[in-house]
Amino acid sequence: MRSRASSPDSFHALPPVLVNGVAVPPPPRSDWGTLKRLFPYLWDYKWRVLAALMFVLAAKLGNVGVPVLLKTLVDAMSLKPGNVQAVLVVPVALLLGYGLLRLSTSLFSELRELVFAKATEGASRKISLEVFRHLHALSLRFHLERQTGGMTRDIERGTRGVHSLISYSLYSIIPTLFEVGLVLGILAVKFDAWFAWITLTALVLYITFTVTVTEWRTKFRKEMNALDSTAHSHAIDSLLNYETVKYFNNEAFEANRYDGSLQKYRRAAIRSQRTLSMLNTGQQLIIAVGLVAMLWRATQGVVDGRMTLGDLVMVNAFMIQLYIPLGFLGVIYREIKQSLTDLDKMFTLLEKEREIADEPGAQPLQIREEPAVRFENVNFSYEPARPILKDVSFEIPPGKTVAVVGSSGAGKSTLARLLFRFYDVQGGRITIAGQDIKKVTQASVRQAIGIVPQDTVLFNDTVEYNIAYGKPGASHAEVEAAARAARIHDFIASTPLGYSTMVGERGLKLSGGEKQRVAIARTLLKNPPVVIFDEATSALDSANERAIQAELRAAAQNKTTLVIAHRLSTVVDAHEILVMEEGRIVERGTHAELLALGQRYLKMWTLQQSSE
């Protein structure tokens, strides 16, 4: 049986409720709701779940049998002097039985672990993978707003929560309830009902006190988690921006900022520990009163002759066996509540609405030759009150290059984001090879486009891995050919480790020009029919810019190319140049035509030439 929740593409989150135009978060999910959400992942392993439960119950049966056998052993020692055979046979047989029961308890517990490990790890793996895929499926807007440190902490705690929840509920709560029922039954049948009532009263008081206090102190635990995530986010953000911290000599400022988060966490942790001490003290008081009442009743029975010494030992053993796991009930209940909270956070992340989704039945983009790219009356805004693109229309003919220039904030880079379908247009449409990119699959659109971005971010891996990222599974020969075409092979070969050279976090071990060449090699290896150069040389000096221009022209050969540029000298060879101003195309034509027009483009060209 395969559940709807076990497939990342089959789950559709409910859209947020809007009140006066503001998104209101959905009501918090109940604990039962979280358990229901988890259940389908476990039900994929239903036979292992049932087998593990059987082993758990068998272990508890063995555990309950130990005090009964111990009582028989103690009573068997009350023999008449001279009965040597009984002294030799009866205790030895009972001792062997006692040892076997103890062994069976451990054996069934280990069998439970062995059988259920695959279910626990399988469910955890499936949820983690589903969250990972869903995060990649979310829009760029979500990833621009998220806090990496806090989000990774939530995922880590949620994954750990799956293990804790299954372990504590299946291995602790259910078996303990089963054992309590058996013990109450034995005490009520074998002795008078007072034993059962005393035990039951102590249990009810204990559980009520534990649940009430734990519910009350859950808010302190949630506050601890929130502050922990905040502190972690600050630390990650600071380390990712290491160079900026150094540039402004702000190590002390960052340390103080991090320490402020740690101080808040410390205060919350102390409050949590104080309430935990109150909980543990109250629990031990209830256990002590119940144990004294039971032993007093049993001792009175022995004195009155209604009970044997073995009965007293059995009652005491039962109480110890019951109260030891009950002593951890507060911890178990708290961990279950915490696991449910952590798991709910991860499920909430998993249910985050996918802003950009394929239409039902969407087909892959079909490209048989060099495609044309068209923007038809495109309107777009990141926020309703601030339009970015206003009725933008242009065409990149098959195999040709169109350049877009303009001042910062004119909407140039937004064109690339819309073409990659990181966002959907609010008006008009974008087509590739005559097909509306909203009507085809996102994966096929992105497969057809390659980009050399303004800021090339590399993985903290080898040079070869980063180039091969354009075509996973590419051979070393293909990677080297792409590197040669991007004119970075000689540099790579000159390093001690060659293509195995690590580039560092975000590629910081490489210079700007070297990173750009890696990006060009990566795009060449991908060999897409559509190429975007998003201000690919704006971060470089003039010498490096001129050197890389040749590689960029080679990468654009016979490809439909969109060049987004700040420096006009890099686009003079384009088949058409578009000048954008405040989200509109105000001029268009070749370099010579625009200069002859003598308006906005000429002013930009003159200004840049004079500054150079």
ZAFI-91034 format. One line per 3 residues: number of its first residue (from 0); for each residue x, y, z of C-alpha. Coordinates in steps of 0.001 Angstrom, whole numbers. Layout:
NUM> X,Y,Z ~ ...;
This chain:
0> 0,0,0 ~ 1480,3353,-976 ~ 198,6419,766;
3> -478,9752,-822 ~ 1940,11371,1596 ~ 4845,9185,546;
6> 5222,10821,-2836 ~ 6614,14370,-2968 ~ 4726,15253,-6121;
9> 1361,13925,-4981 ~ 951,16207,-1974 ~ -573,19620,-2492;
12> -549,22036,416 ~ -3615,24082,1107 ~ -3212,27708,37;
15> -2871,30240,2871 ~ -6025,31941,4092 ~ -6125,35656,3334;
18> -7634,38159,5787 ~ -7687,41750,4529 ~ -5074,40782,1964;
21> -2675,39388,4580 ~ -1785,35680,4656 ~ -2835,34089,7952;
24> -974,30916,8953 ~ -3129,27782,9321 ~ -4119,26728,12850;
27> -1514,24604,14656 ~ -1767,20896,13987 ~ -2781,18689,16933;
30> -514,15885,18178 ~ -2919,13350,16712 ~ -2762,15194,13422;
33> 1034,14883,13402 ~ 801,11168,14218 ~ -1713,10671,11389;
36> 688,12470,9065 ~ 3510,10109,10117 ~ 1430,6920,9994;
39> 1514,6353,6185 ~ 5317,6323,6212 ~ 5313,3552,8829;
42> 2468,1629,7225 ~ 4738,890,4276 ~ 6445,-1453,6767;
45> 3266,-2717,8436 ~ 4450,-6317,8806 ~ 7620,-5197,10529;
48> 5567,-2914,12815 ~ 3263,-5792,13797 ~ 6190,-8206,14283;
51> 7998,-5658,16463 ~ 4862,-5205,18592 ~ 4610,-8961,19045;
54> 8225,-9112,20234 ~ 7616,-6167,22583 ~ 4596,-7851,24152;
57> 6494,-11163,24432 ~ 9316,-9342,26222 ~ 6811,-7837,28666;
60> 5226,-11230,29314 ~ 8687,-12520,30199 ~ 9253,-9481,32379;
63> 6008,-10034,34311 ~ 6835,-13741,34699 ~ 10087,-12970,36530;
66> 8470,-11785,39851 ~ 5998,-14697,39736 ~ 8870,-17174,39380;
69> 10839,-15346,42061 ~ 7902,-15747,44476 ~ 7776,-19485,43724;
72> 11536,-19714,44249 ~ 11349,-17989,47654 ~ 8400,-20157,48750;
75> 10216,-23291,47545 ~ 13060,-22545,49913 ~ 10677,-22978,52875;
78> 11229,-26780,52957 ~ 11376,-29194,55848 ~ 14901,-30094,56982;
81> 16190,-33344,55514 ~ 14334,-33114,52193 ~ 17644,-33053,50294;
84> 16152,-34039,46911 ~ 13715,-31136,46967 ~ 16499,-28757,48029;
87> 18599,-29909,45057 ~ 15899,-30244,42399 ~ 13276,-27545,43027;
90> 15515,-24453,43464 ~ 17812,-25494,40613 ~ 14874,-25888,38221;
93> 13376,-22577,39350 ~ 16718,-20812,39052 ~ 17121,-22129,35491;
96> 13599,-20957,34687 ~ 14353,-17566,36258 ~ 17484,-17208,34128;
99> 15629,-18231,30959 ~ 12882,-15674,31593 ~ 15470,-12943,32101;
102> 17214,-14034,28885 ~ 13948,-14148,26931 ~ 13171,-10554,27935;
105> 16488,-9338,26522 ~ 16227,-11629,23485 ~ 12765,-10403,22491;
108> 13877,-6776,23001 ~ 16831,-7269,20660 ~ 14634,-9056,18092;
111> 12284,-6071,18237 ~ 15189,-3712,17534 ~ 16444,-5923,14705;
114> 13048,-6273,13010 ~ 11975,-2655,13369 ~ 15272,-935,12510;
117> 14477,-1099,8774 ~ 11054,492,9333 ~ 12427,3330,11480;
120> 15349,4113,9197 ~ 13189,3692,6082 ~ 10531,6116,7319;
123> 13169,8622,8397 ~ 14964,8379,5035 ~ 11719,8776,3082;
126> 10608,11861,5034 ~ 14068,13483,4852 ~ 14318,12866,1108;
129> 10794,14178,563 ~ 11602,17381,2477 ~ 14870,17801,542;
132> 13120,17420,-2813 ~ 10294,19714,-1738 ~ 12743,22438,-712;
135> 14283,22311,-4178 ~ 10776,22499,-5673 ~ 9905,25688,-3761;
138> 10177,29046,-5484 ~ 13142,31393,-5397 ~ 11029,33734,-3227;
141> 11006,31159,-404 ~ 14775,30635,-583 ~ 15456,34360,-554;
144> 13396,34733,2631 ~ 14485,31610,4514 ~ 17152,31395,7234;
147> 19458,28539,6304 ~ 20724,27801,9815 ~ 17282,27667,11452;
150> 15789,25655,8601 ~ 18546,23024,8647 ~ 18153,22806,12433;
153> 14408,22154,12028 ~ 15085,19398,9478 ~ 17751,17831,11686;
156> 15485,17842,14743 ~ 12533,16558,12708 ~ 14541,13608,11369;
159> 15735,12805,14874 ~ 12155,13191,16094 ~ 11021,10302,13861;
162> 13419,7955,15674 ~ 12507,9296,19122 ~ 8750,9206,18546;
165> 8738,5634,17247 ~ 11147,4455,19918 ~ 9332,6019,22870;
168> 5762,5329,21769 ~ 6195,1813,20393 ~ 8908,630,22770;
171> 7939,2407,25993 ~ 4338,3636,26242 ~ 2485,678,24668;
174> 4574,-2043,26442 ~ 4312,-240,29792 ~ 515,12,29516;
177> 386,-3691,28626 ~ 2569,-4550,31638 ~ 483,-2384,33961;
180> -2668,-4216,32844 ~ -1076,-7629,33474 ~ 201,-6652,36922;
183> -3144,-5162,37976 ~ -4882,-8343,36848 ~ -2482,-10596,38803;
186> -2735,-8486,41959 ~ -6552,-8342,41825 ~ -6937,-12096,41189;
189> -4218,-13483,43449 ~ -4644,-11062,46351 ~ -7390,-8671,47473;
192> -8571,-5772,45332 ~ -6819,-3244,47558 ~ -3497,-3990,45890;
195> -4939,-3243,42474 ~ -6679,-82,43696 ~ -3578,1286,45422;
198> -1494,615,42305 ~ -4111,2089,39970 ~ -4596,5200,42129;
201> -830,5826,42245 ~ -601,5345,38470 ~ -3499,7704,37734;
204> -2072,10380,40041 ~ 1388,9917,38553 ~ 238,10102,34920;
207> -2117,13050,35564 ~ 603,15009,37362 ~ 3187,14176,34694;
210> 975,15109,31737 ~ -279,18336,33364 ~ 3144,19626,34351;
213> 4755,18537,31076 ~ 2055,20318,29049 ~ 2683,23438,31123;
216> 6445,23337,30592 ~ 6248,22581,26842 ~ 6229,26332,26135;
219> 9649,26626,27784 ~ 10971,23847,25559 ~ 9543,25519,22448;
222> 11155,28786,23473 ~ 14470,26965,23894 ~ 14188,25492,20385;
225> 13307,28841,18823 ~ 16254,30548,20532 ~ 18540,27654,19585;
228> 17540,28013,15918 ~ 18075,31788,16101 ~ 21549,31386,17598;
231> 22411,28754,14991 ~ 21177,31020,12178 ~ 23317,33902,13458;
234> 26395,31672,13626 ~ 25888,30227,10122 ~ 25150,33642,8614;
237> 28257,35132,10193 ~ 30509,32294,9007 ~ 29103,32422,5473;
240> 29948,36138,5424 ~ 33425,35634,6896 ~ 35129,38053,4508;
243> 32617,40827,5161 ~ 33144,40410,8907 ~ 36896,40762,8370;
246> 36570,43717,5985 ~ 34751,45748,8627 ~ 36729,44409,11618;
249> 33490,43259,13225 ~ 34610,40007,14899 ~ 33772,41390,18353;
252> 30386,42663,17119 ~ 29530,39214,15702 ~ 30707,37492,18883;
255> 28556,39820,21013 ~ 25568,39265,18720 ~ 26024,35484,18973;
258> 26554,35714,22733 ~ 23309,37665,23062 ~ 21459,34772,21419;
261> 23285,32276,23658 ~ 22379,34288,26765 ~ 18689,34205,25859;
264> 18986,30459,25230 ~ 20732,29986,28598 ~ 17935,31782,30476;
267> 15298,29702,28713 ~ 17270,26508,29450 ~ 17495,27386,33151;
270> 13728,27986,33314 ~ 13178,24664,31594 ~ 15507,22851,34023;
273> 13807,24451,37044 ~ 10402,23187,35953 ~ 11923,19770,35170;
276> 13214,19523,38739 ~ 9702,20332,40032 ~ 8283,17597,37805;
279> 10809,14962,38924 ~ 10324,15780,42631 ~ 6529,15436,42374;
282> 6840,12152,40478 ~ 9170,10605,43058 ~ 6829,11688,45891;
285> 3856,9910,44277 ~ 5952,6779,43605 ~ 7272,6702,47175;
288> 3783,7024,48713 ~ 2377,4301,46460 ~ 5283,1938,47143;
291> 5020,2399,50921 ~ 1250,1758,50826 ~ 1710,-1444,48783;
294> 4484,-2832,50985 ~ 2539,-1959,54151 ~ -458,-3912,52805;
297> 1766,-6841,51793 ~ 3598,-6878,55138 ~ 271,-6888,56979;
300> -817,-9856,54847 ~ 2298,-11827,55761 ~ 1776,-11059,59476;
303> -1883,-12166,59244 ~ -901,-15377,57419 ~ -2856,-14478,54273;
306> 328,-14068,52258 ~ 3642,-15865,52100 ~ 7095,-14349,52158;
309> 7272,-15103,48431 ~ 4102,-13035,47907 ~ 5775,-10078,49626;
312> 8849,-10464,47417 ~ 6623,-10696,44295 ~ 4652,-7543,45176;
315> 7887,-5662,45805 ~ 9376,-6901,42502 ~ 6202,-5910,40641;
318> 6341,-2420,42102 ~ 10008,-1991,41225 ~ 9412,-3220,37660;
321> 6440,-890,37231 ~ 7917,2223,38820 ~ 11298,2039,37089;
324> 9751,2655,33620 ~ 7206,5016,35196 ~ 10126,6956,36638;
327> 11035,7768,33050 ~ 7458,8552,32014 ~ 8035,12276,32424;
330> 11108,12084,30248 ~ 9329,9839,27750 ~ 6232,12033,27577;
333> 8361,15155,27259 ~ 10444,13573,24481 ~ 7309,12407,22666;
336> 5826,15919,22881 ~ 9110,17409,21716 ~ 9394,14882,18886;
339> 5847,15705,17804 ~ 6689,19424,17854 ~ 9893,18878,15846;
342> 8149,16549,13417 ~ 5295,19013,12961 ~ 7813,21734,12042;
345> 9291,19485,9385 ~ 5838,18535,8059 ~ 4929,22248,8006;
348> 8041,22831,5908 ~ 7007,19939,3675 ~ 3531,21448,3261;
351> 4869,24874,2333 ~ 2958,25902,-763 ~ 4825,25483,-4037;
354> 4410,28858,-5705 ~ 5629,27512,-9066 ~ 4159,24127,-10008;
357> 3702,22216,-13235 ~ 187,22156,-14631 ~ -1558,18750,-14459;
360> -521,16726,-17483 ~ 2259,19146,-18485 ~ 4503,17715,-21212;
363> 8243,18269,-21692 ~ 9420,21155,-23860 ~ 9976,19964,-27446;
366> 13030,21420,-29207 ~ 14206,19979,-32531 ~ 16458,22820,-33704;
369> 17669,26224,-32564 ~ 14591,27690,-30804 ~ 13187,31198,-30819;
372> 12474,32837,-27460 ~ 9616,35337,-27206 ~ 8419,37665,-24439;
375> 4866,38671,-25287 ~ 3381,41638,-23354 ~ 4965,40415,-20118;
378> 3979,42093,-16860 ~ 5544,41098,-13549 ~ 6057,42344,-10001;
381> 7654,40754,-6950 ~ 5258,42722,-4764 ~ 1846,43994,-5981;
384> 2663,47593,-5121 ~ 5938,47640,-7069 ~ 5721,46627,-10758;
387> 9025,45475,-12257 ~ 8203,44664,-15898 ~ 5520,46587,-17805;
390> 4238,45210,-21091 ~ 7629,43900,-22241 ~ 7713,42290,-25696;
393> 10689,41142,-27751 ~ 11952,38104,-29643 ~ 15325,36342,-29735;
396> 15428,34704,-33192 ~ 16828,31148,-33470 ~ 20604,31117,-33073;
399> 20808,34899,-32606 ~ 21946,37103,-29726 ~ 19794,39787,-28112;
402> 21310,42050,-25469 ~ 19439,43952,-22754 ~ 21044,47043,-21222;
405> 19887,49695,-18823 ~ 20422,51145,-15379 ~ 20293,49073,-12199;
408> 16731,48213,-11203 ~ 15400,48471,-14735 ~ 14310,44794,-14629;
411> 17106,43194,-16694 ~ 17958,40270,-14392 ~ 14246,39640,-13824;
414> 14032,38569,-17483 ~ 16455,35709,-16793 ~ 14586,34646,-13660;
417> 11294,34557,-15545 ~ 12837,32640,-18434 ~ 14095,30015,-15972;
420> 10601,30101,-14454 ~ 11769,30915,-10971 ~ 8628,33063,-10946;
423> 5513,33068,-13125 ~ 4492,36145,-15086 ~ 1338,37980,-13991;
426> 459,39051,-17522 ~ 1425,38017,-21024 ~ 3523,34931,-21696;
429> 7016,33639,-22467 ~ 7550,31019,-25162 ~ 10457,28837,-26229;
432> 10128,27273,-29677 ~ 6531,28534,-29707 ~ 5600,26720,-26468;
435> 4389,28640,-23414 ~ 6822,27766,-20617 ~ 3907,27697,-18128;
438> 2316,24852,-20087 ~ 5386,22564,-20129 ~ 7397,20984,-17324;
441> 9810,23173,-15390 ~ 12553,20538,-15579 ~ 12503,20506,-19389;
444> 12598,24328,-19548 ~ 15627,24517,-17256 ~ 17302,21660,-19095;
447> 17082,23732,-22296 ~ 18734,26822,-20778 ~ 22305,27439,-19650;
450> 23466,30483,-17682 ~ 26701,32224,-16813 ~ 25618,34398,-13874;
453> 27059,37634,-12565 ~ 28064,36000,-9272 ~ 29206,32431,-9880;
456> 28691,30343,-6744 ~ 30565,27026,-6719 ~ 30165,23946,-4539;
459> 32825,23266,-1921 ~ 34240,20420,-4009 ~ 36781,19832,-6757;
462> 37133,21837,-9959 ~ 36124,18740,-11932 ~ 32955,18274,-9854;
465> 31938,21895,-10426 ~ 32479,21736,-14192 ~ 30801,18315,-14449;
468> 27786,19742,-12597 ~ 26589,20972,-15972 ~ 26223,17368,-17088;
471> 26145,14869,-14197 ~ 27900,11670,-15180 ~ 30158,13353,-17762;
474> 33487,11650,-18390 ~ 36814,13256,-17493 ~ 37541,13719,-21192;
477> 34293,15689,-21649 ~ 35095,17847,-18607 ~ 38593,18539,-19904;
480> 37255,19421,-23374 ~ 34825,21937,-21808 ~ 37651,23394,-19703;
483> 39836,23803,-22806 ~ 36985,25523,-24656 ~ 36565,27905,-21698;
486> 40366,28446,-21646 ~ 40773,27349,-18033 ~ 42472,23981,-18659;
489> 46013,25413,-18505 ~ 45330,27038,-15157 ~ 43841,23811,-13742;
492> 46756,21725,-15058 ~ 49245,24112,-13405 ~ 47847,23454,-9911;
495> 49371,20601,-7838 ~ 46128,18590,-7729 ~ 44851,19510,-11190;
498> 41171,18766,-11639 ~ 41046,17456,-8036 ~ 41772,20922,-6656;
501> 39198,21977,-4053 ~ 37610,25370,-4793 ~ 36571,26160,-1211;
504> 33277,27391,236 ~ 31315,29133,-2535 ~ 34442,28906,-4731;
507> 36340,31513,-2687 ~ 39739,29907,-3428 ~ 39404,30953,-7077;
510> 39626,34461,-8484 ~ 36647,36124,-10129 ~ 37956,35366,-13624;
513> 38662,31733,-12771 ~ 35166,31286,-11344 ~ 33649,32815,-14475;
516> 35618,30426,-16674 ~ 34427,27466,-14582 ~ 30857,28742,-15077;
519> 31440,29011,-18850 ~ 32937,25493,-18957 ~ 29953,24184,-17002;
522> 27532,25761,-19475 ~ 29517,24516,-22476 ~ 29420,21003,-21058;
525> 25648,21242,-20598 ~ 25393,22383,-24242 ~ 21870,23891,-24018;
528> 20091,25409,-27031 ~ 19384,28634,-25083 ~ 22118,30544,-23226;
531> 21875,33494,-20807 ~ 24794,35728,-19844 ~ 23571,37681,-16829;
534> 26144,40480,-16473 ~ 28743,37704,-16677 ~ 31736,40072,-16737;
537> 30541,42952,-14578 ~ 32608,41806,-11593 ~ 35839,41586,-13617;
540> 38497,44114,-14485 ~ 38837,45314,-18082 ~ 41717,42929,-18944;
543> 39884,39867,-17641 ~ 36662,41061,-19235 ~ 38273,41280,-22681;
546> 39903,37867,-22197 ~ 36611,36224,-21272 ~ 34632,37906,-24045;
549> 36123,35475,-26569 ~ 34944,32487,-24499 ~ 31481,33997,-24153;
552> 31212,34517,-27908 ~ 32315,30926,-28484 ~ 29727,29681,-25947;
555> 26989,31660,-27761 ~ 27900,30318,-31198 ~ 24802,28949,-32970;
558> 22732,29276,-29770 ~ 19752,31452,-28958 ~ 21378,33899,-26536;
561> 20130,36533,-24102 ~ 22875,38852,-22850 ~ 22123,41042,-19846;
564> 24866,43636,-19604 ~ 25912,46717,-17734 ~ 28958,47526,-19865;
567> 27856,48383,-23361 ~ 31218,47465,-24891 ~ 30391,43791,-24288;
570> 27242,43802,-26458 ~ 28219,45795,-29552 ~ 28125,42592,-31658;
573> 24579,41616,-30599 ~ 21997,41207,-33357 ~ 19657,43471,-31393;
576> 20095,45602,-28292 ~ 17170,46467,-26011 ~ 17402,49493,-23723;
579> 15262,49156,-20591 ~ 14118,51936,-18312 ~ 11825,51404,-15274;
582> 10549,48055,-16541 ~ 9894,49123,-20140 ~ 11819,48788,-23380;
585> 12458,52384,-24447 ~ 14821,51751,-27384 ~ 15802,48830,-29591;
588> 18127,48237,-32534 ~ 21718,47383,-33393 ~ 24634,49192,-31792;
591> 25027,51462,-34836 ~ 21293,52146,-35088 ~ 21033,53108,-31433;
594> 24020,55401,-31634 ~ 22480,57043,-34704 ~ 19204,57448,-32805;
597> 21081,59724,-30417 ~ 18962,59186,-27302 ~ 19257,57072,-24148;
600> 21713,54492,-25523 ~ 24035,57184,-26910 ~ 24130,58927,-23509;
603> 24997,55643,-21775 ~ 27677,54858,-24368 ~ 29233,58322,-24144;
606> 29253,58212,-20337 ~ 30921,54809,-20226 ~ 33491,55696,-22891;
609> 34456,58882,-21049 ~ 34743,57056,-17690 ~ 36970,54396,-19266;
